[in-house]
Amino acid sequence: MKRTVIIISALLLLVSCSGYRTNKADIRLEELRQELNAVGLSVAVICDNQVVYTGATGFKNMETLEPLNSSHLMRIASISKSFTATAIMQLYEACCFDLDDDIGKALGFPVRNPLYPDIPITYRMLLSHTSSMSDSAGYFTLDLLRPDITGDVSRSFNAYAPGTGYQYCNLGFNTLGTLVEIHSGERFDQYVQYNILEPLGVYASFNVNDLDSTRFATIYSFDQGQFTPVPQAYSTRKRDIDNYVMDSSTVIFSPTGGLKISAPDLARQALVQINNGTLDGREVLTPESVALMQTPQSPGGQDSANERLGYGFALQRTDKLIEGEVMTGHTGSAYGLFSAMFFEKDKKFGFVVLCNGCDTTIPRRENGFMPVQTDVINALYDIFIR
């Protein structure tokens, strides 16, 4: 009897502590939204290898004053790259190619930096942003890589040799999306849906036409002190899809940034990485592929002085987000949205933050991250982890 009372008391204490943290997080989230002049914030917290908190505050739509909730979807921008990389790694596991193969063999046309015509550009280079490709000429068509169509392709490349330098490149990931189609024989959005999203049990898509549009959180740009809705963030591209050409039209789904998903569901992608590729008994990737994705292949900008840090395959490792912690993940920004997904694999915790618009006149913090990314994550870390 005495032991039963002790156990019940312990459980009640756990429930009480959990409720205290949740209430504290709800209050702090709204405080941060006001401090950072954000439209809305939707977050998820992973602790002890499970989602322990989801919260949302602010507005889904400023014009109607509809409140934002955790089930609402946002275009997550460049965190989408982790899903494209997951697709590529699945096809690598299926022995469709080697990571150091020349991508031109699959594309059917040579892809070369004109300054280094004898050096092939590989899958590994695209995944790690070391291909020497550049977004200077744009990234919405692969014709930019083809001298037979574009003529001078030099603006789509940097002056250094492929494999010797790092520059973040959206064109490279749109190219990877096309390679997913070539190797799988499936349309890019459908491959990701059937092989990644459905196995994860999440409601998301690169194709807005597959989703309930009433769940989209309006994204707002900030200019001259005003928030303006940006409907292009959820453009249907229906005419383009009706006239879709496999292995050519892939960029309309934006493999580099076009996934729409909620914060709690995005946390499941982080859990896949934390758990060596498997979640709820479903293997999405092998542990070997997860290790490749999380291992820095290139210095990656601000962390260039430390070989332990930098950019892997669509995932960045940094010690600047939370003091004393080495975190792995990715940020995103597009149309006014800011997002972040970061985790600590060994300690089994992580965070997702989605913001559908904020005051961009507030400067980046000293660690290089946007305030809505780093301030919110550090606040949640203090409440749930520290």
C-alpha positions as CSV (number, residue, x, y, z in Angstrom):
1,M,0.0,0.0,0.0
2,K,2.8,2.4,1.0
3,R,4.6,1.6,-2.3
4,T,1.5,2.3,-4.3
5,V,1.0,5.7,-2.6
6,I,4.7,6.6,-3.4
7,I,4.3,5.6,-7.1
8,I,1.0,7.6,-7.4
9,S,2.6,10.6,-5.8
10,A,5.6,10.4,-8.2
11,L,3.2,10.3,-11.2
12,L,1.2,13.2,-9.9
13,L,4.5,15.2,-9.5
14,L,5.5,14.4,-13.0
15,V,2.2,15.5,-14.4
16,S,2.4,18.7,-12.3
17,C,5.9,19.5,-13.6
18,S,4.9,18.8,-17.2
19,G,1.9,21.1,-16.9
20,Y,4.1,23.8,-15.3
21,R,6.6,23.6,-18.2
22,T,3.8,23.6,-20.8
23,N,2.2,26.7,-19.3
24,K,5.5,28.5,-19.0
25,A,6.3,27.7,-22.6
26,D,2.9,29.0,-23.8
27,I,3.4,32.3,-21.9
28,R,7.1,32.7,-23.1
29,L,6.2,31.9,-26.7
30,E,3.6,34.7,-26.8
31,E,6.1,37.1,-25.1
32,L,8.7,36.3,-27.8
33,R,6.1,36.8,-30.5
34,Q,5.4,40.3,-29.3
35,E,9.1,41.1,-28.6
36,L,10.1,40.0,-32.1
37,N,7.0,41.5,-33.8
38,A,6.1,38.1,-35.4
39,V,2.8,37.2,-37.0
40,G,2.7,33.7,-35.6
41,L,4.9,31.1,-34.1
42,S,4.4,27.3,-34.2
43,V,6.9,25.1,-32.4
44,A,7.6,21.5,-31.3
45,V,10.0,20.2,-28.6
46,I,11.6,16.8,-28.6
47,C,12.9,15.6,-25.2
48,D,14.0,12.1,-24.2
49,N,13.3,11.0,-27.8
50,Q,9.7,12.0,-28.0
51,V,7.7,15.1,-28.8
52,V,6.8,16.6,-25.3
53,Y,5.4,20.0,-26.3
54,T,3.7,21.6,-29.3
55,G,2.6,25.1,-29.1
56,A,1.4,28.0,-31.3
57,T,0.6,31.6,-30.8
58,G,-0.3,34.6,-33.0
59,F,-2.2,34.6,-36.2
60,K,-2.8,32.2,-39.1
61,N,-4.3,35.2,-40.9
62,M,-3.9,38.8,-39.8
63,E,-6.8,40.1,-41.9
64,T,-9.3,37.7,-40.3
65,L,-7.5,37.5,-37.0
66,E,-7.8,33.7,-37.1
67,P,-5.4,32.3,-34.5
68,L,-2.6,30.0,-35.5
69,N,-2.6,26.5,-34.2
70,S,-0.2,23.6,-34.3
71,S,-2.0,21.7,-37.1
72,H,-1.6,24.6,-39.5
73,L,0.8,24.1,-42.4
74,M,3.6,26.3,-43.6
75,R,6.0,26.2,-46.5
76,I,9.2,25.4,-44.6
77,A,11.7,26.7,-47.2
78,S,15.1,25.2,-47.1
79,I,14.5,22.5,-44.5
80,S,12.8,20.9,-47.4
81,K,16.3,20.0,-48.6
82,S,16.5,17.3,-45.9
83,F,13.5,15.5,-47.5
84,T,15.1,15.7,-51.0
85,A,18.4,14.4,-49.5
86,T,16.5,11.6,-47.8
87,A,15.0,10.6,-51.2
88,I,18.4,10.6,-52.8
89,M,19.9,8.5,-50.0
90,Q,17.1,6.0,-50.3
91,L,17.9,5.6,-54.0
92,Y,21.6,5.4,-53.2
93,E,20.8,2.5,-50.8
94,A,18.9,0.9,-53.7
95,C,22.2,0.9,-55.6
96,C,20.9,3.3,-58.3
97,F,24.2,5.2,-58.3
98,D,27.3,5.8,-56.3
99,L,27.7,9.1,-54.5
100,D,30.8,9.9,-56.4
101,D,29.3,9.2,-59.8
102,D,29.1,11.9,-62.5
103,I,25.5,13.3,-62.4
104,G,25.7,14.0,-66.1
105,K,25.5,10.3,-66.9
106,A,22.0,10.2,-65.4
107,L,20.8,13.6,-66.6
108,G,21.7,12.8,-70.2
109,F,23.9,15.9,-70.7
110,P,27.3,16.9,-69.3
111,V,27.3,19.2,-66.3
112,R,30.7,20.9,-66.0
113,N,32.1,24.1,-64.6
114,P,33.5,25.7,-67.8
115,L,36.7,26.7,-66.0
116,Y,37.3,23.0,-65.0
117,P,35.8,20.9,-67.9
118,D,37.7,17.8,-66.9
119,I,36.3,17.5,-63.3
120,P,32.9,15.7,-63.0
121,I,30.2,17.0,-60.7
122,T,28.9,14.3,-58.3
123,Y,25.9,13.5,-56.1
124,R,28.1,14.0,-53.1
125,M,29.0,17.5,-54.2
126,L,25.4,18.5,-54.8
127,L,24.3,17.2,-51.4
128,S,27.1,19.1,-49.6
129,H,27.1,22.3,-51.6
130,T,30.6,21.7,-52.9
131,S,29.8,21.3,-56.6
132,S,31.0,24.9,-57.4
133,M,27.5,25.6,-58.7
134,S,26.1,29.1,-58.1
135,D,22.6,30.6,-58.0
136,S,23.8,33.8,-59.6
137,A,21.8,33.1,-62.8
138,G,18.8,31.6,-61.0
139,Y,17.8,28.1,-60.1
140,F,14.3,27.5,-61.5
141,T,15.5,25.6,-64.6
142,L,18.3,23.1,-65.3
143,D,18.7,24.7,-68.7
144,L,21.1,27.1,-66.9
145,L,23.6,24.2,-66.8
146,R,23.4,23.4,-70.5
147,P,25.6,25.3,-73.0
148,D,23.6,23.8,-75.9
149,I,20.5,25.7,-74.6
150,T,21.9,28.6,-72.6
151,G,25.2,29.2,-74.3
152,D,27.4,30.7,-71.6
153,V,26.7,28.9,-68.4
154,S,29.6,30.5,-66.4
155,R,27.2,32.5,-64.2
156,S,25.9,29.3,-62.8
157,F,29.4,28.3,-61.5
158,N,32.0,29.7,-59.2
159,A,35.7,30.3,-60.0
160,Y,36.9,27.4,-57.8
161,A,37.1,23.7,-58.8
162,P,34.3,21.3,-58.0
163,G,34.9,19.6,-54.7
164,T,37.3,22.3,-53.4
165,G,34.9,25.0,-51.9
166,Y,31.5,25.5,-50.4
167,Q,28.7,27.8,-51.5
168,Y,25.1,27.2,-50.6
169,C,23.2,26.4,-53.8
170,N,19.5,26.0,-54.5
171,L,20.2,25.0,-58.1
172,G,22.1,22.0,-56.9
173,F,19.1,20.7,-54.9
174,N,16.6,21.3,-57.7
175,T,19.0,19.2,-59.8
176,L,18.9,16.5,-57.1
177,G,15.1,16.6,-57.3
178,T,15.3,15.8,-61.0
179,L,17.7,13.0,-60.3
180,V,15.1,11.5,-57.9
181,E,12.7,11.3,-60.8
182,I,15.3,9.8,-63.2
183,H,16.3,7.0,-60.8
184,S,12.9,6.2,-59.3
185,G,10.7,6.6,-62.4
186,E,8.2,8.5,-60.2
187,R,7.2,12.2,-60.2
188,F,9.3,13.9,-57.5
189,D,6.4,14.9,-55.2
190,Q,4.8,11.5,-55.5
191,Y,8.1,9.7,-54.7
192,V,8.5,11.7,-51.5
193,Q,4.9,11.2,-50.6
194,Y,4.9,7.4,-50.9
195,N,8.4,6.7,-49.7
196,I,9.0,9.3,-46.9
197,L,5.9,11.2,-45.8
198,E,3.4,8.4,-45.6
199,P,5.9,6.0,-43.8
200,L,6.4,8.9,-41.3
201,G,2.7,9.2,-40.9
202,V,2.7,13.0,-41.6
203,Y,0.3,15.3,-43.4
204,A,2.5,17.2,-45.9
205,S,3.4,17.5,-49.5
206,F,5.6,19.3,-52.1
207,N,2.3,19.6,-54.1
208,V,-0.1,22.1,-52.7
209,N,-3.0,20.5,-54.6
210,D,-2.7,17.4,-52.4
211,L,-3.4,19.5,-49.3
212,D,-6.3,21.2,-47.6
213,S,-5.7,24.9,-48.4
214,T,-7.8,26.0,-45.4
215,R,-4.9,24.7,-43.2
216,F,-2.3,26.9,-44.8
217,A,-1.0,29.7,-42.6
218,T,-0.7,32.9,-44.6
219,I,2.9,34.0,-45.0
220,Y,3.7,37.7,-44.7
221,S,6.7,39.7,-45.9
222,F,7.7,42.7,-43.8
223,D,8.6,46.0,-45.6
224,Q,8.5,49.6,-44.4
225,G,6.9,48.6,-41.1
226,Q,4.0,46.7,-42.8
227,F,3.1,43.1,-43.1
228,T,2.0,42.0,-46.6
229,P,0.5,38.6,-47.4
230,V,2.5,36.6,-50.0
231,P,0.1,34.2,-51.8
232,Q,2.8,33.0,-54.1
233,A,4.1,30.8,-51.2
234,Y,1.2,28.4,-52.0
235,S,1.0,28.8,-55.7
236,T,-0.8,25.7,-57.2
237,R,1.1,25.6,-60.5
238,K,-1.8,23.5,-61.8
239,R,-1.3,24.3,-65.4
240,D,2.4,23.3,-65.2
241,I,1.4,20.1,-63.5
242,D,-1.2,19.3,-66.1
243,N,1.6,19.7,-68.8
244,Y,4.3,18.0,-66.6
245,V,7.3,16.5,-68.4
246,M,9.1,13.9,-66.3
247,D,12.8,14.5,-65.6
248,S,12.4,18.1,-66.8
249,S,9.5,19.9,-64.9
250,T,10.7,18.9,-61.4
251,V,11.6,22.4,-60.3
252,I,7.9,23.5,-60.2
253,F,7.7,21.5,-56.9
254,S,10.8,23.2,-55.6
255,P,12.9,20.3,-54.2
256,T,15.1,23.0,-52.7
257,G,12.3,24.6,-50.6
258,G,8.7,23.7,-51.4
259,L,7.5,21.3,-48.7
260,K,4.4,22.3,-46.7
261,I,4.1,20.7,-43.3
262,S,3.1,21.5,-39.6
263,A,5.7,21.9,-36.8
264,P,4.7,18.6,-35.0
265,D,4.9,16.6,-38.2
266,L,8.3,18.2,-39.0
267,A,9.5,17.1,-35.6
268,R,9.1,13.5,-36.9
269,Q,11.7,14.1,-39.5
270,A,14.1,15.2,-36.8
271,L,13.2,12.0,-34.9
272,V,14.1,9.9,-37.9
273,Q,17.6,11.4,-37.8
274,I,17.9,11.0,-34.0
275,N,16.9,7.3,-34.3
276,N,19.3,6.3,-37.1
277,G,16.7,6.3,-39.8
278,T,13.9,4.4,-38.1
279,L,10.7,5.7,-36.5
280,D,7.8,3.7,-35.0
281,G,9.3,0.5,-36.5
282,R,9.5,1.9,-40.0
283,E,13.0,2.2,-41.6
284,V,13.2,5.4,-43.7
285,L,17.0,5.3,-44.0
286,T,19.8,3.0,-42.9
287,P,22.0,4.1,-40.0
288,E,24.9,4.4,-42.6
289,S,22.9,7.0,-44.6
290,V,21.9,8.9,-41.5
291,A,25.6,9.1,-40.5
292,L,26.5,10.4,-44.0
293,M,23.8,13.1,-43.8
294,Q,25.0,14.3,-40.4
295,T,28.7,14.2,-41.0
296,P,30.2,17.5,-42.2
297,Q,31.5,17.2,-45.7
298,S,32.4,20.8,-46.1
299,P,33.2,23.7,-43.7
300,G,30.0,25.5,-44.4
301,G,30.6,29.2,-43.9
302,Q,30.6,30.5,-40.3
303,D,31.9,27.1,-38.9
304,S,34.8,26.8,-41.3
305,A,37.5,26.9,-38.6
306,N,36.3,23.6,-37.0
307,E,36.2,20.4,-38.9
308,R,33.7,18.9,-36.5
309,L,31.2,21.5,-37.7
310,G,29.8,22.5,-41.0
311,Y,27.5,21.1,-43.7
312,G,26.8,17.4,-44.3
313,F,24.0,16.3,-46.7
314,A,21.2,18.9,-46.2
315,L,22.1,19.1,-42.6
316,Q,24.3,21.6,-40.8
317,R,26.2,21.0,-37.6
318,T,26.8,24.0,-35.4
319,D,27.9,25.0,-31.9
320,K,26.6,28.5,-32.2
321,L,22.8,28.0,-31.8
322,I,22.8,26.9,-28.2
323,E,25.8,27.6,-26.0
324,G,27.5,24.4,-24.9
325,E,25.6,22.2,-27.4
326,V,26.5,20.9,-30.8
327,M,23.3,20.9,-32.8
328,T,22.5,19.4,-36.2
329,G,19.7,20.6,-38.5
330,H,18.7,23.3,-41.0
331,T,17.1,26.7,-41.2
332,G,14.8,28.1,-43.9
333,S,13.6,31.4,-45.1
334,A,11.4,32.3,-48.1
335,Y,8.6,34.8,-48.9
336,G,8.8,36.1,-45.3
337,L,8.7,32.8,-43.5
338,F,11.5,31.7,-41.1
339,S,12.0,28.2,-39.9
340,A,14.4,26.0,-38.0
341,M,14.8,22.3,-37.2
342,F,17.7,21.3,-35.0
343,F,18.4,18.3,-32.8
344,E,21.1,16.8,-30.6
345,K,21.3,13.1,-31.6
346,D,23.1,11.7,-28.6
347,K,21.0,13.5,-26.0
348,K,17.8,12.9,-27.8
349,F,16.4,16.4,-27.9
350,G,15.5,18.9,-30.6
351,F,13.3,21.8,-31.7
352,V,11.2,22.9,-34.6
353,V,10.2,26.6,-35.1
354,L,8.0,27.9,-37.8
355,C,7.2,31.7,-38.2
356,N,4.9,33.0,-40.9
357,G,6.3,36.5,-40.8
358,C,8.3,38.8,-38.6
359,D,10.0,42.2,-38.3
360,T,13.1,41.7,-40.4
361,T,14.6,45.0,-39.3
362,I,15.6,43.3,-36.1
363,P,19.2,42.3,-36.9
364,R,20.6,38.7,-36.8
365,R,22.0,37.7,-33.5
366,E,25.8,37.4,-33.0
367,N,25.6,33.7,-33.7
368,G,24.4,34.4,-37.2
369,F,20.8,33.1,-36.7
370,M,17.6,35.1,-37.1
371,P,16.1,36.2,-33.7
372,V,12.9,34.1,-34.3
373,Q,15.1,31.0,-34.8
374,T,17.7,31.4,-32.0
375,D,15.7,33.2,-29.4
376,V,12.7,30.8,-29.5
377,I,14.9,27.7,-29.5
378,N,17.0,28.9,-26.6
379,A,13.9,29.8,-24.6
380,L,12.4,26.3,-25.2
381,Y,15.8,24.8,-24.3
382,D,15.8,26.6,-21.0
383,I,12.3,25.4,-20.2
384,F,12.4,21.8,-21.3
385,I,16.0,20.7,-21.5
386,R,18.4,22.8,-19.3
